């Protein structure tokens, strides 16, 4: 298990295929057994706390799990503070991103948001929780994210994206 602190509130956990066996995670899929997943995650976080000092107690955390090559996975753990939950919409190209920003500006009255280009070449529009979710689902995959994931896998291309990019559509 490889552990990397991401600021005060984030932690990246890389589990190898061997680690997955050690934690008895079947088939390399941490969420294949939903009744067991919380227990496994708590066990992993106890070990991470012991090794890094990362404190996941005293509030809510967000855990994102991504499969990695070789049968392991990457986990991003973020300690959430009130109002920190971010909603992201992944779109396949810039044209869709511009249209999404325009729709949010016109229909939802939004003006904020940050736009990113991801490692895989797609684009993300990240909005504060509760802003524009219904409209975002019409344009792409909507999911919750955290600053740790964005820092690791994305490059910011525009702040105040809804206002700025929406004007270009």
C-alpha positions, 0 to 999 in steps of 0.5 A, a space after each residue: 500500500 502506497 500512501 500520499 498525503 494531499 494537503 491537510 484534508 486529502 489522502 491518496 491510497 494506492 493498493 496493489 493486487 497483493 494489497 487487494 488480496 491482503 484486504 480480501 477484496 474479491 476480484 480487485 473490486 472494492 465495491 463488488 461486496 457493498 456490505 463489506 466495503 465500509 469495513 474494508 475502507 475503515 481498516 485501510 484508513 486505520 492503517 493509513 492513519 497509523 502511517 501518515 497521521 491522516 485523521 478521518 474522524 470528526 466529520 464526513 469523508 468522501 472516498 473515490 475508488 478507481 481501478 488501476 492496471 495490474 489488478 489494484 486500485 487508487 483511492 482518494 479520501 477527502 475530509 469534507 467540511 460543510 459546503 465542500 462537496 463538488 459536483 462535476 459533469 464530464 463531457 467528451 469535447 470542448 463544444 459540449 462544455 461550451 454548450 453546457 456552460 451556456 445552458 447553465 447560464 441561461 436556465 439556472 442563472 449560474 455564473 461560477 464553476 471551474 472547467 478542467 481538462 482531464 488526463 483522458 482528454 475529456 472535460 469537466 465542469 465542476 460546480 458547488 454542490 446543488 448548482 445545475 445538477 439537472 441541466 448537467 445530466 443532459 450533457 454528460 456523466 455527473 458525479 461528485 468529486 474533490 480537490 484531491 482528484 482534480 489536482 491529481 488528474 486534471 488541469 484547470 482551464 478556466 475559473 468562472 467557467 459558466 459565465 466565461 465559456 457560456 459566452 463563447 457558445 
